């Protein structure tokens, strides 16, 4: 082995130390970068050569820069991200619904309904009194307005959430294409262990996809990811499919997956923000349906009784509440009769058309509606039905919140596990930097010593 060969050997040490220092520097620079995986240099001993019957080393070889990661942990994080995002999205929708349905002491649905019954009961003391009649009309109108606003708010909430999903679907399709392109680029490197930047980008895209769609991923040994939505592969190798929002036969929004010339309904398999939002919307539609039923039954019950009585003019009572026939939901058209609001004398409190001004026979029937079971299936009064609805909403909000909190904790634990494998420890990097710096300096000294040897040899010659 010649002195020049010794120079080459020293140079390999210098180069390996330089690469290690640059890699460590990159780790330090990206310590706070979300999704970054720590890199390390894979060093191996160069092939020895025989010189005078002795095996002499030829230096060090920097094989590749490896990424610290566990593909199975990555798969778990992707799956749990979808679950966490789904529960969180559902919880957000339900909290917004609860805002409009939650009761309070003065302006909630149950308190407004109770005000109607209280006003009717107070009017029983003097059915002909103008103040009592006006109070009844005002209370009934306030209740109708409150129920109508709640119904309109829930209907608007459903529309808003569904419209917001358009951008999520568009983003999801972009991410699906991105994963397919990254799969192609990773394979093209021919060295998955050294494709650290591409693999970090792939993991970030998979996590974002899970947050949007609730997809899961199977990561192969070659670094490519197969993305699954339920049992359907939406990314396989370099091929990606698209998703879109559609409607079922009832006009309800659903998520569809491209399939040849058609589309497959994958709503039941969808998680993430889209799945959680659609699940929350379905629950809100249930609340709105309950309000519709309540509005219709209240209108029917009050109108039946009020129509049977007589006003102060001796005329039969008009409808007490009306439900707009032009609205998609009964609750959106629920109103108190404006004629009764403008002229409380039209309230049909009397039992007989020729009765005296103090006749409150029909008023007593209106008062009794408070305890009447309006819903045969539930055997519940209107007040009990409202309380039941509010209780259901509260329970749904709590359940979704608990599920979101639990999923977030599980995801946090997985992120902690991922950080222990892939995260950058600045103390460890500082120690490595000192070690590689010392190696670089030592290699430089070897290089200088070898150069001196070569100069001495040349002088002798």
C-alpha positions, 0 to 999 in steps of 0.5 A: 500500500503506497503513501498516496493510498494512505492519503486516500484513506485519510480523505475518506475519514475527513469526508465521512466526518464532514457528512456526519457534521452536516447531517447533525447540523440539519437535525439541529436546524429541524428540531422544531420542524413538525413531521421531521424525522432524525437523520443519521449517517450509515458508516461502514468500513472500507474493503481491506487490501492485502499488503505484504501479507497484512490486511490493511484498511482503506478507510470509511464509506458513508453508505447513506443518510438514514431516516429514523422511523417506524412504519408501523407506528406511522400507520397507527398515527395515521389511523388515530388521526382520522378517528381524532379528527372525526370525533372533533368535527362531530363535536364542533357541529353538535356544540353549534347546534346546542347553542341554539337549543340550550335552555336558559332562565329567560329565553330558552324554548322550554322557558318560552313555552312555560311562559305561554302556559303561565300567561294562560293560567294568569288570564284565568283570573279575569279572561276579559282583562286586556292586559292578561290577553296581551300577555298571552299573545306576547308570550305565544308570539315569543315562543313561536319566534324562538322555536322558529329561530332555532329551527332556522339556525339548525337548518342553516347549520346543516347547509353551512357544514355541507358547503364547507366540505367542498373545500375539504374534498378538493384538498383530499383529492390533491393529497391523494394525487400527492401520495401517488406522486411521492410513491413514484419518486420514492421507488425511483430513488432505488434506496428507500432508506436514503429517501428521508425527505420524500418519506417525511413528505409522504407521512405528512400527506398521509396524516393530512388525508386521514384528518380529512377522510379517515383513511388508513395506510399500509406502508410497504418495505419499498416505502410506497403507501397504499391508502385505504378508505374503508375497504377501497384502495384510493391510492395504490402505487402511482395510481390515485382515485378521486372522491366527490360529494353527491346526494342520495335519493332523499337529497342528503349529502354523501361522499362518493368514490370514483369507480370506473364510469360510476361512483360508490357511496363510501359515506359509512366508511368515511372518517376524518373531518368529512365523516365526523361532520356528516355524522354530526349533520345527521344528528342535527337533522334528527333534532330539526325533525323533532322540532318539526314534529313538536311545532306541528303537534303544538299547532294542531293541539292549540288550534283544535281547542282555540277553534272550539271557543269564541272571542269577545265578538262572539265569533269562533276562534281562529287558528292559534299557531300556523305552520307554513306550508311553503317551508321545508320544515314545519319549525321554520314556518311556525308562527303565532297568528298575527291577527291575535297579536294585533287584537287580543280580543280575538283570543277565543277564551269563551265557551259560548258565543253569547257568554258574558265577558268573564267567560273563561270556559275555553281558556280552561281547555287551553290551560289544560294543554300543559299537561296533555300528552301530545306525542302518543309514541312517547306519552309526553307533554310538549314541555317534557318533549322539549326537555327530552330533546335538550337532554338528548342534545346535551348527551350527544355533545358530551359523548362526542366531546368525551370521544374526541378527548380520548382519541386526542389522548391516544394520538398524543401517546402515539406522537410521543412514541413517534418522537422517541423514535424519530424526534431530534434530541438536541443534547444528543445532537450536541454530543454527536457534533462534538464527536464528529468534530473531533473525528474531522480534526483527527482525520485532518491531522492524519491527512497532514501527517501523511502529506509530510510522509509523502514530502519526506519520501520525495525529498529522499528521491 
